Amino acid sequence: MAASLSSFAGAAAEQLEVVISLTDALLGLTRKAEPTDVGVEVRRIAILLGAAARSDGKQLTLDDAAALSALGSTSAPSSAVRLAICESLLAAVETNTNVHCAAVADPGTPAMRIESRDGNAMTVGSEIVIAAADAGIVIRAEPSAVCISFPR
């Protein structure tokens, strides 16, 4: 009896941790954050989209926290940063089963690369690319990846 109770308590604790993580990510996205920390926004969005992807049998992975933290902040409005990241990750997860998001080492500008590990193409809508460009954010499609550069 004690073993089953312990197992149940452990599973409940794990699920509570997931719920807290999702809630924290969602609440973080509702707050205005200027200047916007690119790595923080990537992690928040990836937590939410990653949970949805896992429920569909897909995988969304990120660089380690240090690499994402090194991206630093951008002068672009937080709503534009979130739109660019979210729409790009969503486009990747919708058409691929295995997606990886990595920080790009560029001292001049925060940048990230969203890569299909399946090798499939992904497309971010032109209206999103244009809206992001209006905020100084560049979204560039590659054969099986999307790169996003943010203004410093």
N, C-alpha and C positions, 0 to 999 in steps of 0.2 A: 504494500500500500504506500509506504513512504517513498519507494522508488518511482511509482507512477506519479505521485504528487510532485516530486522533485522534477521529473521530466516535464510535467505540465507547467510548472512554475518557470522552468527554463525557456520553454517555447513561448509562454506568455510574455516573459521579459524581452525576448528577441523581437516579438511582434510590436511591443510597446516602443522599443528603440526605433523600429522602422517608422511607426506612426509619428513619433517625435521628430525624426529626421525630415519626413515629408512635410509636416506642419511648419517646421522651422524654415524650410526652403520656400514654401508657399508664402508665408508671412514676410519673409525677406524680399520677395519679389513685389510685394504690395507697397513697399516703402520707397520713397524717392531717395536716390543716392547720387549726389553730385559732389565731387567727381566720382565716376563709377569705376569700381575695382573690377576689371575684366575677369580675373580668375574666380572671384567670389560669385559673380553672376553665372559663369560657366558651370561651377559646381552646383549652384542652386537649381538651374534648369536641368542639368544632367541627373540630379537626384530624382526629380519629378518624371522626366521622360524615361529615365532608366527603369523606374518602377513599372511604368506602362509597357516598356519594351519587354521586360522580363515576363510580364503576364501574357505576352504574345509569343514567348519562346525566343525572344531576340536578346542581343547583348549590346550594351553601350558602355564602353570603358573610357577612363580618363587617364591623363598623365598623373604622376604623383602630385601631391599638394604643393611641394616646393616649386616645381616647374610652373604650375598654374599661378602661384603667388608671385612669381618673378615677372608675370605679365604687367603687373602694376595697374595704374589707373589711366583712364582716358577722359578727354574733355567732351566727348560726345554725350548727348543726353542719355540718361539711363534707359528711357523708353526705347530709344533707337538701338542701343546696345543689346537690350533684351530681345527686341524684335529680330535683329540680325542673328543672334546666337540661337534663339528658339526655333525660328523658321528653318535655319540651316540644319540644326540637329534633327528637327522633325522630318525634313525632307530626306535626310540620311537614314533615319530609323524606319521610315515608311517603305523604303525600297531595298533595304538590306537587313540581313539577320545579324551581322557583326559589324559594329561601328566603333571606331576609336577617335577620340578627340585629344589633340596634343597641342601644347604651347609651341610656338615657333620662336626660336632664339633670334631676336632682332632688337638690338639695343635702341634703335630709332623709333620703333613703333610697336605697340602690343599687337600680336597676331596669333591666330590659331588655325589649325588644320583639322578638318573633320574628314576622316578617311573611311572608305568602305573596305573592310577586310574581305568582302565577298568579290570585290572587283567591279561591282555594278556602278553605273552612272547615277548621279543624283542631280536634281535640278531645283534651284531656288527660284521662285517666281520673279519675273521681271519687275513687278510692282514693289516687291520687297527690296530687290537690288537697288531700285531707284530711290525708294524712301531712305534706305541706309546711306546711299551716296549723298543725299541731301544733308545728312548729319556728319559727313566726312568719313563714313565707314565704307570700305571697299570689300565687296563679296565677289570672289573670282572662282569660277568653276574650272575644275580639271577633270580628266577622264573618269576617275573614281574617287574624287575628293572635292571639297570646297574649302577655300582659304578665306579668312576674314582678317582684315587689317583695320585697326582702330587708330584714330588720331591721338597723338599724345596730348 
